């Protein structure tokens, strides 16, 4: 790493990354788009968003992608553009630091047009929160991974070779507008809506318990509250939906649910016995993603 970028990280960034060997439950905490970062990291198959580096790191745009060819942590294009992968195999206990190291390494690459290597453990240094200009993600959901390629002769041939196989695995997905970080997807026999909540886990769980005890968790007829994920310190409710209903038809039901949920979150009353039972039932169906 160049002397300029070593200095740019600063002492504060280095100190914050000392948790590299300890599990960080909310690696995207402090980022305005935390919920969408979680969704792209854990839930969405093919999507991308531009992000911008702070001036001390070059004041340039980088493309964040759900996944890159062979789950590479990052790749450079022959013209110098950088793609940063969120879904990857190798990681430490601090996902933010892992991704930041991949980005910093990509900035130092001189042989452009291929994957970027990263160390097994990232070591001390800045995290995404230290490197990026903060702001909401401008997510584009793709029908496949063709955004990897530019039909450029300089593209790595292994990227093109893996494209058809990757495209075959993509589930149709749509980002919904009714609330932040909600995504509709269709699997062979059903469809789902998954919404990454922005509230802390305990108040979010209590709100869902209140709604569940009142029978107010479904999004409408022929829908079912399937349970929830716990991902990077946030809850992700999941609904089962009829597969033949188009995603835009769920905007209004989701907006209506969001209103009920907001009212439940705002309540400071103690949970009733029925609500406590519902809470335990929700916990029993919770799956933790890391």
N, C-alpha and C positions, 0 to 999 in steps of 0.2 A: 504494500500500500504506500502511496506517495506521502511525503512529509506533509503536504497541504491537507490531505484527507485525514491523516492521523490527527492533525491539529483541529480539524473541523469537528471531529467527534467530540472533543472536549472531555474534561474530567467527569462532568455530570452524566454524559452518555455512557462512559466506561463504567462508572459506579453502578448505574442502573442495570447493566448487563451482567453483574456478578452472580445473578441468579441462574446463569446458564446451565448449571448442573442440578438445579432445583426446578420442579414443575411449577410453571407460572399459569395459574388458572384462567387469567384473562390477558392473554398476550396482546390483544388489540385495544386494551383499555386506554382511553385518552384520545383515540382517533375518532373523528366526527362520524365516520362511516363504520363504526365497529360492527354493527349488526350485518352489514353487507360483506365486510371482510370475512366474518364467520361463515356466512352463507356461501361465498365463493370458495372458501377453504374446505367446507365440509359437505355442502348440499348440492351445489349446482354443477352439472357436468361440463358445460362449455360456455364460458363467458369471459369477458375482458373489460378492463377499465383503464383509462389513462390516469396516471398520477404524476405529480411534479416534484422534482428534487429541490431542496432548499438551495439558495444561492451559493452557500459554501461548498455544496457538492456538485455544482455545475449548472444549476438552474435550467434543467432540461426535462423533457417528458419521457416517461417510461411506461410501457404497457404491462399492466398486471393481468395475468391469465389464470384461470382455474387450474389448468394442467397443461404442461408442455410435452413434446415428444419424449417417450420413455421416462416420463416424470422427471425430466431434467429440472434442476433448481432455477436455471436461467439460461437464456441463449442470446447470442448477439447476431444481428443481421450483417451482411456484407457492407451495408451503408452506415453501420454504427448504431442502429436502433437496438434497444434492449427489451426483451420480453422476460418477465419475472413470473415464475411458477409458484402457486400457492399449495397445490396438492403434490407432494413429493414423498419419497421413501425415507430418506435420511433426515433425522431431526433430533434436537436436544430437548431439554425441558422448556425452552423459551422459543416459541415459534417466531415471535417478532424478531428476535436476534438472529435466528437462522435465516430468515428471508432477507434481513438487512445485509448479512454477510454475503449472500449470493449477489445482491445488487452491487455492493461495493466491489466485489471481485469482478463483476461484469464491467464496471467502469474502468478497470485496470487492464482489461484484455486488449492485446495488440493484434492478435491473429483472429480477426473478425470472421463471423459466419459459422458459428458452431456452439456447442454446449459450453457452459461455464462450470468449472469444478469448484467444489466447496470442501472444507475440512470436516472430519467426523464430528468435532465439537467446535463451535464458533469462536470460543475465547471471549475475552472482554472487549467491549467496544459499543458503538452506537446501535440503537434499535430503530425500527421503522419510525417510531414517534420522534426520533432525533433527526432523521434524514429527510422526511417528506414534508412538503407544504400540506398542512392539514386541511381537509375538506371532505365533503360527501363524495362517494364513488359515483361515477357516471357509468353505470353498468350496461353493457350490451350483451344480451344473451344470443348465442350463435346456435344454428341448427347442426353444426359440425365443427370440425377443427381446421377448416380450410384457411382460417385466418393465420395459421402457422406459416403459410406459403405465400410467396409473391410471384411465382413462376419465374424466379430469378435463377439463372444458371449457377449462381454462387451458393444457392441453398444447399444445406447438408442433404445428401441423397437418402440418409436414413430417416429423415423427416417425412419425405414423400412416401417411403416404403411403409411407414407405420400409419399413414393417414387413413387409408380405407378401413383398416381394422379398428381404429379409434372411432371413426364416424359411425360404424355399425353398433357401437355400444351406447350411443348418446340417446337418452330419453328426452322426448319433446318437453321443453321447459319454457315458461313465460314468466317474466317479472311482472307482478301485479302493482297497480298504482294506488290502490286504496290505502295501503299502509307501507311504511318503509320495510325493506328486507323481507318481503313475502313473495314466494315463488310457487307457481302451479307447475306440476309435472304429470306426465301420463306414463304409466307402465302398462303391460299388455292387457290386464283385466280391470284396472281401475285407475283413477287419477288421485292426486293428492294436492293439498295446499300446505305449505310449510312456512311458518312465520317466525323469524328470529326476533324475540322480544327484547326491548331495550332496558327494561326495568331490572333491578337486582332480583336474584333468584327467589328470596323469601317472599317479598311482596307480590311478585308475579305468580308464585305458586299459590299463595293465599287467594289471590283474585280468581285464579282458575278454579280453586276449590269452591269459592262462593258461587261461581257460575255453574259448576257441575252439580252442586246440591240443588240448584234451582232448575236443573234441566236445560240450561242455556248455553251449553258448550257447542252443540252442532251448528253448522252454517245454514241449515235449512232441511227440507224434506230430502230423503234418500242420501243424507250425509251422516257421517259418524266421526266423533272425536276419537282418533285412533290412539292417542297417547302423546308423548313428547320426548324429544332429545334434550340432553344437557350438553351444550357445546361451548367450550372456551368461556365458561362462567355465565352463560345465558341460556334461557329455556327456549325451546323450539317446538311449539304445539304443531301437531300433524292431524289433518282431517282426511278421511277417505271420502271420495266423491265419485259420482257416476262418470265413466270414461267418455261418454258421448256428449257431454256438455262442454262447450267451448270455454276457455279460461276467462274471457271477458265477462262471462255471465256470473262469475264469482266476485266481481268487484264490489257490487252493492251488498251482498251478504257478508263479505269480509268487513266492509266499512261499518255495517250495523253491529257485527260482533265486536269490532274495535271500540265502538262507543260503549257497549256493555262492559267490556273489559276495563276501559278507562274509569268507569264509575266504580267498578269493583276494586280496582287498585287504590282509588282515592278513599275508600272506606277505612276507618281506623278502629272499627268495632272488632271485638274478639270473635274468633270463629265459633260457630255453634257446633253442637255435637255432630250434626249431620255434615257440616262443612269439614270438620276434622276427619270424619270417616272418608269423605271424598278426597281430601288431601292425601291420606294414606293410600287410597286406591290409585291416585295419580302417581305417587312415588313408586308404587309397585310396577307400574307400566313404563317407567322412565328408563331410557337407554342413554348412557354417557358416551359421547364421542370425544376423543382426544386428538 
